[in-house]
């Protein structure tokens, strides 16, 4: 997924899916259960089921490889 510069995916919860992010390019911040994590190329994050999280892209935008298990349907 691509997030435009200085835009975000607001805080949300997945009730049935575990989610992972691998940062492919760009920079930003992820807020995982209230903890801010810097996002830069190569970072991988895991969000357990039911944990609130959001992603905020930096000035250069953000490109993530996101996986959901089980898949979103």
Secondary structure in CASP SS format (residue, H / E / C, confidence):
PFRMAT SS
TARGET T0000
AUTHOR 0000-0000-0000
METHOD secondary structure of the structure
MODEL  1
X C 1.00
X E 1.00
X E 1.00
X C 1.00
X C 1.00
X C 1.00
X C 1.00
X E 1.00
X E 1.00
X E 1.00
X E 1.00
X E 1.00
X C 1.00
X C 1.00
X C 1.00
X C 1.00
X C 1.00
X E 1.00
X E 1.00
X E 1.00
X E 1.00
X E 1.00
X E 1.00
X E 1.00
X E 1.00
X E 1.00
X E 1.00
X E 1.00
X E 1.00
X E 1.00
X E 1.00
X E 1.00
X C 1.00
X C 1.00
X E 1.00
X E 1.00
X E 1.00
X E 1.00
X E 1.00
X C 1.00
X C 1.00
X C 1.00
X C 1.00
X E 1.00
X E 1.00
X E 1.00
X E 1.00
X C 1.00
X C 1.00
X C 1.00
X C 1.00
X C 1.00
X E 1.00
X E 1.00
X E 1.00
X E 1.00
X E 1.00
X E 1.00
X E 1.00
X E 1.00
X E 1.00
X E 1.00
X E 1.00
X E 1.00
X E 1.00
X E 1.00
X E 1.00
X E 1.00
X E 1.00
X C 1.00
X C 1.00
X C 1.00
X C 1.00
END
